[in-house]
Amino acid sequence: MRRLFALLLPLFFLLNSNFALAAATAVAGKAASAPGKRMALVIGNAAYPQPLLNPVNDARAMAERLRRLGFEVLLRTDVTAAQLQKASAEFSTQARGADLALVFYAGHGAQAGEANYLLPLGANMNALSASAIAAQGVSVSSLAGDLQRTGARGAVLILDACRQEYTRGGAVAVPGGNAASHGFADTAAPRGVVIAYSAGPGALARDFWSPDSRNSPYTSALLDALDAPGLSMGELFSQVAARVAAMTHDVQKPRVSFGETSARLVLNMGSGKGVSPPAPGALASGNNSMRAPLPAAAPATSPAVPGAKVWPGNVLQDINYEIRMQIAARPFPRQQLEKRARGGDLVALTALGYGLGGGDAGIRQPKIGMQWLEKAAAKDFPIAQTYLAELLMVKGDPASLKRAGVLLDAASQAGYSPAHAYKFDLARRTGAPPQDAARHLQDAFMGLMKDYQGAAKDLMQPPKK
């Protein structure tokens, strides 16, 4: 027995040491494959003098999603410039050496010159000159610099900013060339930082899209895309851009700048393949009640023409306000609008077309203006269809009046209530029966009332939890 035990003892130690080595190897392998520290600073600003609807909802939804993806999240809402700068500096220290450091901001923003700024609470929204923005805002470059200082393997800055209400009640330009511009300037991200923008250069982002959603189109699309595990950031933001374009009928087109860093970094570390981008006119709905549906789902009635796009009327009113503000800017930002228009930006196409075609920009070039409007109208954009119809009615020949009627029919069926008022004018010009003209005027009035009721409902409705 002793001899057998002596023979088996070395084997026991050999097996025991191999077991310990295997266990140690397994633990080490598990540690090597596990993601490192992942940190996020999430900010939502909504309580401006003219409140925004969704930034705080967006911030809370993003914070919840990032926590589920393994991030340690610092959530801040309705902060001032000083509070935002302090939070960014503290985050830079806390995220030092992280595997991934991410900052998400929802709220107001603007450009001054070639620099971009976030506009937290406390900024004077009624006097947004370039100098005022620089003095009261927090520069995007400073936030990107704080991210760089973390030394994280991946650094991401997501800006769902430049929400469309920021110019309301205030000037967009001041004498002496000290003008503030819409949206963010087209600047490249610094080395090692990815900056994702919710809209193209010089364009505004939608704050609201549907009464059924408590998130902006961009945040809603980002939440949807983050559901798909294993997507690289290049694929992720490509899907976000496709979703936002589908949701807003190409009015809003996000962009992303990779500052000499890998587009292959992954935010959702789960296994599996990502989903495909939605086809035009389609959007993955998911189970999250805060997701934004397609605009066609918002109106209570269906379009008279099968397959025609239908827009929420109060959203169209917001977009038209944005167009009119760009037309009214002095000097007229023609070069900036042309650059955006060549990229298919519907707001820029329409502002440029009507500003030049109608002479409202102080430069009357009807032929060139109508060419820009034709491009936007060809994309079934009802505001452009209405403005193009107005210019055709000014021409006054039978062929122009006939085409104007077709354009106005399409615009009114798409949910743009001012088109009915133009149809009233057209009916009088063409000698239509008085009852037809009166019906168009009544439709215009009822449509505007519905739009205002929709806007009031959105303001009064409490956020969905």
N, C-alpha and C positions, 0 to 999 in steps of 0.2 A: 504493500500500500504506500509506504513512504517513497519507494522507488518510483511508483506511478505518479505520485504527487510531485516528486522532484522533476519528472519528465514533463508534467503538464504545466508546472509553474512558469517556465519561460514562455510557453505558448499563451498563458493567461496574460502575462505582462505585455506580450506582443499584440494580442488582440485588444487589450485595454488601451495601449498607446495608440493603436490605429483608430480605435473608436474616438479617443480624445482628439486626435488629429483631424478626423473627419468632422467631428462636431465643431471644432475651431474653424475649420475651413468653411463649413456651412454658415456659421455666424458671420465670418468675414465676408463671404459672398453676399449674404443678405444685406449687410451694412453697405457694401459697395454698390449694390443695385438700388438701394433705397434713395429717394430724392433727398437732397440736402435742405437747408433752411430756406423756406419760401416766405417772403414778407410782402405785404401790400398795404399801402396807404390809400384810402378811399375817401373822396370828398364830394359832397353834394351841396350846392348853394341854390336856394330857391326863394328866400324871403327878401327879395329886392323890393323897392318902393312899388314897382309893378311886378307882383310875384310871378315866378315861373311855376308851371304845374308839376313837372316831373323830376327835376334833379335830385331831390332828397329820396324819392322813390327809387330812382336809378342807382343812387349810391347804396341804399340798403339792399337792393336786390343783388348788386355786384358783390357787396361784402359777404352776403350769405353764400353766393355761388363760389367765391374764392375760398371761403372757409371749407366748403365741401371738397374743394380741390387740394386741400392740404396747406393753404396759406395761413399764416398768422396775420390777422387783419386789424389795422387801426382805422376806425371809422370816425369821420368828422363831418358835421353838417352845419350849414349856415355860419361860415367863419369869415372873419375879416382878413384883410391882407396880412396884418401882423400875425394873426393866428395861423394862417396858411403857411407863412414863411417859417414860423416856429415849428409847426408840425412836420414840414419838409426837412428841416435841419435835424430834428430829433429822429426822424425816420432814417435819415442818412447814416446816423450813428448806430441805431438799433439793427439796421440791415447790413452792417459791415460784414463782408465775407459771405453773404448769402449766396445760395445757388441761383435764386431768382428774386429780384426786387421789382415791384410793380407799383405804379401810381396811377390812379383813376380819378379824373375830375369831371364833374358835370355841372354846368352853369354858364355864366356869361364869360365872354372873351372877345378880344378885338386886336387889330394890328395898329401899330403906330410907326409909320415909316416902313422899314423892313423887319421890325421886331414884333414879336407876338406876346400878348399879355393876357393873363387871367384877370377877371374883374370880380373879386369877392365882394361881400357885403361892405357897405360904407362908401363905395365909389359913387360919385355924383353922376347918375345915369342921364341927367338932363344936360350935361355939358361935356360930351365925350370928344374933346379935341385930342389931337395926337399927344400934346404935352400933358393933358389931364390923364390920359390913359397911362402914359409912362410914369407919372407921379403917383397914381392911385392903384395901379395894377401890380401884379406879380409876374415877372417875366418868365416865359416858358423856358428860356435858356438857363435861368437860375434853378428851376426844378430839375432840368436835365443834368445840370452840374451836380446837384445833390445826389442824383442817381448814379452818376459816374463815380462819385467819391465812395459809394458803398463797396466798390470793387467786386460787385456781384458778377457771376458768370453770365447772367442775362439781366438786362435792365430795360423795362418797358414803361412808357408814359402814354396813357390813353386819354385823349381829350375829346369828350363829348361836349364841346363848348361852342361859343358864338351862336347861342340860341336866338331865334329870330326876333324876339321882342326888344332887344337891347336899345334900339334907336327910338322907340316910341316915346313921344312927348319931348324929345330933345333934338338937338341939331346933329347932323352928320358931318358938317364941315363948318369951318370958321374962316373969316378973311385972313389973307396973308399966307395961304398955303399950308396952314397948320391943321390939315384935315385928317380925321380918323376914317379908316376904311372898314368896310364890311369884312367879316371873317378873318382868317389867319393868312399871313403872308406865306408864300411858297418857299420855305426854308428847309434845308437839309438837317437831319438829326445829327448830333455830335457823335463822335466815335464811341462805339460800345453801347449806344442807346437806340432802342426802337421807339419812334414816336408815331402813334396812330391817331389820325384826325378824323372826326366824324363827317367832315365835308371838305370839298375841294378848295383850292386857294381862292380867297376872296368871297367865298360863299357862306351862307348861314345854315345852321343845322336846325332841323325841326325839333321843337320841344314837345309838341303834341301831334298825334296822328289820328287816333281813334278813341271814341268814348269808352270803348271796351278795354283800353289799355292804360296802365298807369306808368308806362315807360316810354321814353323817346324811341323813335324808330331805330337809331343806332344802338342804344343799349339793349333794346329788345333783340335785335339781330345778333349782338355779341353774346347775350345769354343763350340764345339758341345754338350758336356755333360752339360755345364752350361745352355743350352737352356731348359733343363728339370727342371721344378719347383719342389720343395719339396724333392729333393734327399738329403739324408744325405751324409756327406763327405765320409763315408765308401763306400756307393753305387756310389758316384760320381767318386772317384778315381779308383774304380773297373771297371767302364765303360771306363774310360780313358785308363786304361791298356789294356783292350780288344780291343779298337779301334786302339791304337798304334801297338799292336801286329799284327792286321789284316793289317794295312797299310804298315808295314815294313816286312811282312812275318816272324815274330818272331825274327827279328834281334835285335830289340829294345824292352826291357821289363821294363816298369816303375815300381816303387815301392813307398810305403808310410810308414812312421813310425809315429804312434800315441803315443806321449809322455805322457802317463798316462792322456789322455784327451778323451773326448767323441767323438766317431766316428759318432755320430748322429747329430752333428751340421750341419746346412744347410746354403749354400751360396746363393742359389736362393730361396727366401722366398715365391714365388708364390705358389698357391694351385695346386693340380693335381698330377698325378703319373708320375714317370720318365719313360723313354723309356728303352727298353731292350737292352742289349749289342748286337753288330752286330754279325751275324753268320760269320764263317770263309769265307773270300773272299767277304764280303759285308761291306758296310759302309754307314751310313745315310748321305745324301749329304747336306740337308738343303738349304737355300737360300743365304748363305754368300759366296761371290765370293772368299774369302781368304781360304776356306776349302781345304784340300788336298784330292784329289781323290785317288782311289786305284792305285797302280803302274801299273796294267794291262792297264789302260787307257792312259798311257803316250806314248808308242811306236806307230809308224804309221802303223805297220803291225801286223797281228795277228799271234799267234804261230801256228806252223804246227800241233801240237798235241792238240786237243780240250781239254779245261780245264786246260792246262798248264799255270803256272804263267809266266808273262813277267815283267822284271824289266827295269827301265830306265838305259841305259848303263853307263852314267856318274856317276850315284849313285853307281853302282857296282864297278866302278873304285875307287871311294872314299872308299868304304868298303874294297876293296882289299888292298888299301894303309894302312888302319888301321891294317889289318891283318899282313901285312909285317912288319910294325913298331913294333908290339908286338912280332913277331918272332925274330926281330933283337935286342930286348932289352937284355942287359946283366947286371946282370945275367938273364937268361931266366925265366920269371915269371910262372913257371910250376904250383905251388900250387894254385896261384890265378886263372890261366886259368882253372885248373881242377875244382875248386869250381864253376866257372861260367858255365863251360861246363856241369856239372851235373845238372844245372838248365835249360839246353836247349839253352844256348846262342850260336847262330850260329857262331858269330865271334870267340868266344873262342874255340869252337869245331874245327873250321877250322885252327886257328893259332896253336893250340895244336897238331892237327893231322899232318899238313904239317911240322911244326917245328920238331917234333919227327920223322915222317916218312921219310922226305927228308933229315934230318940231319942238316937243316939250323939253328936249335937252339943250335947246338954244341953238341947235344945228339942224336945219331942215334939209333932209336928203330922202325924199319919199321912196325913190326906187331902191336905194340901198336898204332902207329900213324895212321895206316890204319883203326883201329877199331874206333878211334875218327872221322876220315873223313867219314866213313860209316854212322855214326849217323847223320852228317850234310847233307850228300848227300841224305839220306833217306827222308829228309825234303825238297827236291827239291831246295837246295841251290846251284846255279850254280858255284860259286867259289869253293866250296868243291867238287862238281862233277868234275871240271877240275883238281884240284890238285890230287884227287883220281885217275883219269884217267892217270895222269902223272906217278904216282907210279906203276900203273898196267902196263904201257908201259915199265917201267924199268924192270919189271919182265920178260916181253917178250914172255911168252908162248901164244899159240893160244887162249886159253880161256880168259886170261887176256886182250889180245889185242881186242878181240871181245867185252868184257864188257866195255873196255875203249871207244870204238866207240859209244856204246849206251849212256854212260855218257856224252860224248862230244856233241853228237847230242842234248841231253836234255839241256845242258848248253848253246849251241849256240842259240837254239830256245828260251831260256829264256832271251836272250839279252846280253849275256856275250861274247863280241867280241874276247878276247884272246883265247877262246875255238876253234875258227876257225884256229888259228895258230897251236894248238896242233893237229887238224884234218889234217893239212898239213903234220906234222911230222908222224902221224899215217899212212897216205896214202903212204908215202915213205917207211915206215917200212913194210907195207903189200903188196907192189908191185902194188899199184893201178895205173891206167893209168895216165900219166903225166898231162893231161888236168884236171883231178880231183884234183890232188895236187895243180896245179896252181890256180884252182877256190877257194880252201880253203884259199890259201895265199891272194888272191884278196879280199875275204870276210873279212879276218882279218884286212886288211888295210882299207877297206871301213868302217868297223865297228868302228875302232878306230877313224877315221876321223869324223864319226857321233857323237861319244861320246865327242870328243873335241869341236865340233861345238855346241853340246847341253850345255856343260859347259860354253862356251863363251857366248852363248845366255842368260843363266841364270845370268851371271855376268853383262851383259850389259843392261838387261831388267829392266826398272825402276819399283819400287814397285807399286803395285796396291793400290789405295786409297780406 
